[in-house]
Amino acid sequence: MARKTTARPRPQLIYVSAAVPAVIHSEPEAGGYSAEVPSLPGCYTQGETIDEVEANLREAIEGWLAVAHEDGAANPNARRKRV
């Protein structure tokens, strides 16, 4: 009897946009602005203008999520190896 092979469907890549609240602080002594994303621990950035800090926030959030994905933190169902 021939073995039945079932091919897995190819995963599709989709892009999802989400709003992530950030807090922007004016830094009068240092000049410019600093920003943090409270829901992403350790996600901070800075910039000389609001436009620059917004662009830096996008980059910081993307970097934070990429590292979290690599570490498995973005997937709470991921099993971690015990050392």
matplotlib code that plots the C-alpha trace (Angstrom):
import matplotlib.pyplot as plt

x = [0.0, 1.4, 2.1, 0.0, 2.0, 0.4, 2.2, 2.0, 0.6, 3.2, 3.0, 2.0, 3.7, 1.5, 2.3, 0.4, 0.3, -0.4, -0.5, 2.0, 1.7, 5.0, 5.9, 8.0, 9.9, 11.3, 15.0, 15.6, 19.0, 20.4, 18.3, 15.9, 13.6, 13.8, 11.1, 10.1, 7.6, 6.2, 4.7, 8.1, 10.6, 13.9, 12.6, 14.1, 15.3, 16.1, 16.1, 16.8, 13.3, 9.8, 10.1, 13.5, 12.3, 9.2, 11.4, 13.8, 10.8, 9.7, 13.2, 13.5, 10.2, 11.1, 14.4, 12.8, 10.3, 12.9, 15.0, 12.0, 11.0, 14.5, 14.5, 11.0, 9.6, 7.2, 5.5, 4.3, 3.6, 7.2, 8.9, 12.3, 15.1, 16.2, 19.9]
y = [0.0, 3.4, 5.8, 8.9, 12.1, 15.3, 18.5, 21.3, 24.5, 27.2, 29.9, 33.3, 36.5, 39.3, 42.7, 43.9, 47.4, 48.0, 51.1, 51.0, 53.8, 55.6, 58.4, 61.2, 63.5, 66.9, 67.1, 70.8, 70.5, 68.0, 69.3, 67.2, 64.4, 61.0, 58.3, 55.0, 52.3, 51.2, 47.9, 46.9, 46.8, 48.4, 50.0, 53.5, 56.0, 59.7, 62.4, 66.1, 66.7, 65.1, 63.8, 62.3, 60.7, 59.2, 57.7, 56.3, 54.9, 52.9, 51.5, 50.8, 48.9, 46.9, 46.0, 45.1, 42.8, 41.1, 40.3, 39.2, 36.9, 35.4, 34.8, 33.3, 36.0, 37.2, 33.7, 33.0, 29.4, 28.8, 26.2, 27.2, 24.8, 24.3, 24.6]
z = [0.0, -1.0, 1.8, 1.7, 1.9, 3.0, 2.2, 4.7, 3.4, 3.0, 5.7, 4.5, 5.5, 6.6, 8.1, 11.1, 12.4, 16.1, 18.2, 21.1, 23.6, 24.3, 26.8, 25.5, 27.9, 27.2, 28.2, 28.6, 30.2, 27.7, 24.8, 22.8, 24.0, 25.5, 25.1, 26.6, 25.8, 29.2, 27.8, 26.4, 29.4, 28.5, 25.3, 25.4, 22.9, 22.4, 19.7, 19.2, 17.7, 18.1, 14.5, 15.3, 18.5, 16.8, 14.0, 16.7, 18.6, 15.6, 15.2, 18.9, 19.0, 15.9, 17.5, 20.8, 19.2, 17.0, 20.0, 22.0, 19.1, 18.9, 22.7, 22.6, 24.9, 22.2, 22.3, 25.8, 24.7, 23.7, 25.9, 27.3, 27.8, 31.4, 31.9]

ax = plt.figure().add_subplot(projection="3d")
ax.plot(x, y, z, "-o")
ax.set_aspect("equal")
plt.show()
